[in-house]
Amino acid sequence: MRRRRLEGKVALITGGSGGQGTADAQLFAAEGATVILADIVLGPATAVAKETERGGGRVAVLELDVTSESGWTRVVARIRRTFGALHVLVNNAGVVSRSGIMDTSRSDWSRVLDVNLTGPLLGMRACAPLMRDSGGGSIVNISSTAGLVGHSGVAYVGSKWGLRGITKTAALEFLDWGIRANSVHPSQVSDTRITDGAPPGHPEANARVIPYGRLARPDEVAQAVLFLASDESSYITGSEIVVDCGYTSFALSRLRRTLQAEYAAAPVGARELRTGVKPKPAPSKARRSAQ
């Protein structure tokens, strides 16, 4: 019988009340972990826990505001007292702002960075000693492709680039404690609060650019999170796993090729109207003969 990949491990997942956090929790539980869902809203997280337990998983729910240092202290003390160990921390909780540099208010900037960047910092600092005492473990920080390239939404971009950076610092500082730290960078993921709150046309535009022509599913991203949480990634720390179907690698080239074919098939006048570039005339038969 196959040994489950997280058998005997205790995992804490923030933002576990829906979307990506739910997918992570259900997959972790199916692979043998005892899962603690930490969320600022208990109702939806409790519903996720009950559903997961019906499938045979072991799940507990704790209230946590990830921006609260005292909240993190209470949660970790409860985990130590109740479970005696912690092996995996997934910093998944996040919020989004799509405002640009000129439009982002100071309060919105602070709100996004508090949750997306300060929250994981406080979490790693609170959890690392218990993870050390448990024999080591794995920290998985959920960043974004917005933490790899230029992107709209300055506060969100700043938080995700920052999270990528402090993950590497965590890998450096916690190495001697037997704790690995890595980040996961998905493109846009379907069925999450961030995607559900996107403006009209935003998911469709993303799907057009992503080579598969669709958004990622939470369960697809969860497989990468599981890999980093498990001992299968024992030699990986301070790294990124990008789950974007080639979006950051070759999507521009693929889109250019698609557009080239569309423009080539369009009538000459329409091509000039859409691009502002006057097409070169095809060589005449006489010129072709001379060549």
N, C-alpha and C positions, 0 to 999 in steps of 0.2 A: 504494500500500500504506500502511495506517495506521501512523503512527509510534507506537511503544509509549510509554506515558505516563511510564515511568521509564527509558527508554533511556539508557545511559551513566552511570547513577547507582549509587553504592554505598550500601547501606542496612544498618544494624545494628538487629537486633530482639532484645530481651531476652525471656526466657521463651518461647523458640521451640520447645520440645519437644512441644507439644501444644495443642489447643484454639484459642484466638484467635491465638496466636503462629504456629501452623502455617498457619492460613488467611491471615494477613498475608503470611507468607513465600512461600507458593505463588502468591498473587496478584501480589506484587511481582516475583517471578521471571518470571511470565508476561508482565508488562509491561516486561521488559527490564532490571530491576535486577540487579546483583550483590548477593546477600544474604548477610550474616553473621549466623548464628544464635548467640546467646550464651546459655548456660544452665548452671546449676550441675550438671545431670545430662546427661552427654554421650551416653549410649546412645540415648535417645528422640530427641534432637535430630539425631543422626547418621542415624537411620532416616528422619526427615523430610527431611533433606538429600538422601539417596539417592533417595527417592521423587520429590522435586522435580527432581533432575537427570535422572531418567529421562524427565521431561516436557520436557527441553531447558533447564531453568533452571541458573543458576550460583549455587551455594550453598557456603559454608564454615561450619564449626562451631568455635567457640571456647568454652573453659570460662570461666565467670564467675560469681562470687558478687556480686550487685549491691550488697551491703552493704559490700564491701571496696574501699576507695579504691585500694590498691595493685593489686587485680585490674583495676579500670577502667584504671589507668595502663598495665598490661601489654597489655590488649586493644587500646587505642587505638594504642600503639606498634606492635603487630603489624599493625594495619590500615594504618597509615601506611607501614610497611616493605613490606607485601605488595601493597596495592592503590593506595597513593599518594594516596588521597582518601577523604572521607566526606561524603555529601550528606544523608542521612536517618538520624535516630535515633528509634526507636520504643521507648519505655519501657513495655513490656507486662508484665513479670514482676510477679506479685502473689500475696498470700496473704490469707486471710480469717479473721476471728474473729467469731462471732455472739453473744458474751457482752455483757451490758449493763454499765452503769456500776458497779453494786454487785458484779458477779461477775467482772469482768475483772482478772486478775492483772497486776502490774507487768511481769512477764516477757512475758506475752502482748501487752500494750500495746506494749512495746518491739519485740518480734518483728515485729508487723504494721507499725508505723511505720518500722522499719529497712528492710524490703523495699519497701513501697509508697510511701514518701515520701523517706527518705534515699537509697535506691537511685537514683531518678530525679534527685535533686539531684546526687549524685556523678557520674552518667552525663552530665548536661548540662555540668557543670563540666569533665569530662575530654574530652568530644567537641567542645565548641564551638570550641576553637582549631583543630583539624584541619578542622572544617566551614568556619571562616572562611578557612583557607588553601586550601580547595577551591573557593572562590568563593561560599560561602554555602550555605544549605540549609534543612531543615525538621525541627523536633522535634515529635513527636506523642506526647503522654502519655495513656495509657489510664487514665481515671478511671472514673466510674460515676454512675448516677443517685443513688447514696448520697452523692455529692459535690455534690448540688443541693438535696436536701430532707432533712427529718428521717427517720431510718432506724434500724433496730435494728442492734446490733453497733457499740459505741462506738469501738473501735480502728479498725475498717474505715472507719467514717464519718469519723473524724478524719483518717485518711490520705488519703481521697479528696477531702475538702474542702481539705485542705492542698495536695494535688497540683494541684488547680484553681488555687489561689492562686499557687503558685510558678511555674506555667506562665505566668501573666500577668507575673510579675516577669522571667522569662526572655525573654519577648517584648520587654519594655522594655529590658533590659540588652544583648541580642544584636542589636537592630535595626540598629545601625551596622556590624555584622559581616555583614549580609545573611542573618541566620538568623531564620526565623519559628518561633513556638512556639504550639501550640494543644493543646487537650485534647478527647478523645472520651469521651462519657458514655453507655455502653450500660445498658439495663435488664438483667435476668438473661439470660444467654446459654447456650444448650444446648451439650452436648458439651464442657464445660470441667471442669477439676479442681474449681473452686470450686462449680459447679453439681452435679457428681457427688457432692461431699461434703456436700451440703445435707441437713438433717434431713427425715424423712418429712413429706410434705404441703407442703413449702416451694415446690418448683417448681410444683406444682399450684395453690397459692394465688396465686402470681405470675401464672400463666397466666390465672387467673380475673379478675385485676384488669387485666392488660394488654389494651387494646382489641382487638387481633387474636385474643386468646384463645390465644396460644402464646408461647413464649420466642423471643428473637432467635436466628438462626443465626450462627455465626462468620463465614461469608462475607458476610453482610449488614453486619456491623460493619466487616469488612475493606475494604469499598467506601468507607466514610467515611475510614478511615485512609489508603487509597490517594489519595483526593482531596486530603487535607491534605499528603501527602508529595509530591505532584506539583506541577508549575508551574501547574496549573489553579487552584490556590488562592493564587496569588502575591500577592493583595491582602488575604489573611486572616491575621492574627496576633493573639495575645492573646485568642482566642475559644474558644467551646465548640461542638462539634457533638453534639447529643443524639440518640441512636439508640435510641428507646424506644417507638415506635408510639403516641406521645401520652400515655404513662404519667404524666409530670410535668405535662402540659398540661391534659388533660381526662378522665383515667381516673376520677377521683372522681365527676365529673358523670355519666359513662356508667354507672358502677356504681350510683350512686344511682337512675338511671332504671330500670336492670334490677331492682333490689331493689323499687322502687316498684311495678313491674308484678307482681312475684312476690307482694308483700304484698297488693296489690289483688285478686289472684286467689285468695288463701287464704281459707278460712272465717273468719268474724269472730272466733270464739273462738281459733283458731290464731294469728291476727294479734296479738291482745292478749297471748297467751302468749309469742310470739317477740319482741315489741318493748316490752312493758310499757306501751304506749299504748292506752287504751280508744278504739276507733273511734267517731267521731261517728255517730249514727243517721241513716239516710237520711230526708229529709223525707217526711211523710205526704202522701197524695193531697189531703187537705183543705188542708194548708198550701201545697202546690204550686198548688192552684186559687186560693187567696186571693192568692198572689203574682201 
